[in-house]
Amino acid sequence: MAPRPERGSFRFDKYQLVMAALRASGASMTEHAPPPMPRKWLEAVHDPDYVAEVFETRVPTEKGRRIGFPVTAHIRDRVRHTSGGTWLAARLAMEHGYAANSAAGSHHARYDTGAGYCVFNDLAVAAHRLLAEGQVRQVLIVDLDVHQGDGTASLTAGRPEIFTFSIHAEKNFPVRKAASDLDIGLPDGTGDAAYLARLEAELPRLIDAVGPDLLLYQAGVDPHVGDKLGRLALSRAGLAARDRLVVRAARQRGVPVASALGGGYGDDQHEVARRHAASMLAMADENARVGAARDMEALR
């Protein structure tokens, strides 16, 4: 287990609690242990000098402060596996329609440094690897974390095969935002109705326009009204509706969805874990619903 930071809002025990909540739900699921992301794929997206700093556990103090915790050997090994997890979830999603990485969603990591509790950007790395391997030709990254996916936007800029879409709290971290292909910054306190109306107005038409072979979804639960670092006001039901909308819009068009955990913060880590687990369960259920409806239609 990686050590906890001395201060800040990040808690590493969240990941174990998420898995415990999923197992306790009684839902049918298959667990996979992801392989570590090979160094060459990390270096294809990040500065090789920065990758070397992480692998050799000599990340400068200044970069460690940006990340929010020291990069130890435990952290290095963890982030290699969580990055591999997003790639594996994508491969599984292409077989089953939907798959989730129960960690990662490290969308603040940039070319030569980590930031905001993110060391390597698993979304950008997975997208680049899938394209290079010929698994997909077009990727849509949908980032609905409360914080803008600045690292993902900057690392995929100039690649027409990767389209980035972010809905976030405009006044929240990061102060200096990168330009996604489509950014929607929402005012503080935006609740379920306004949020879902905006998402429903944008996402289906965007999928039609982009024509992705895969949707990578940053499914942070920090837009929740009770989140410690959020500035939006989605309810538990609102989060579930958001996640179902994403999966439904994609799966009705035949596009597989792979989700990454993303942000979620609070003093009660069990409650935060339950939000993450509920998010993944809602997406899996919606994938099953859409699949069943398509099967029924095919029988008519």
Sequence and secondary structure as in RCSB ss.txt:
>XXXX:A:sequence
MAPRPERGSFRFDKYQLVMAALRASGASMTEHAPPPMPRKWLEAVHDPDYVAEVFETRVPTEKGRRIGFPVTAHI
RDRVRHTSGGTWLAARLAMEHGYAANSAAGSHHARYDTGAGYCVFNDLAVAAHRLLAEGQVRQVLIVDLDVHQGD
GTASLTAGRPEIFTFSIHAEKNFPVRKAASDLDIGLPDGTGDAAYLARLEAELPRLIDAVGPDLLLYQAGVDPHV
GDKLGRLALSRAGLAARDRLVVRAARQRGVPVASALGGGYGDDQHEVARRHAASMLAMADENARVGAARDMEALR
>XXXX:A:secstr
     SSSS  TTHHHHHHHHHHHTT            HHHHHTTS HHHHHHHHTT   HHHHHHHTS   HHH
HHHHHHHHHHHHHHHHHHHHHSEEEESS   TT  SS  BTTBSS HHHHHHHHHHHTTS S EEEEE SSS  H
HHHHHHTT TTEEEEEEEETTSS SS    SEEEEE TT BHHHHHHHHHHHHHHHHHHH  SEEEEE   TTBT
T SS   BB HHHHHHHHHHHHHHHHTTT  EEEE      S HHHHHHHHHHHHHHHHHHHHHHHHHHHHHHH 
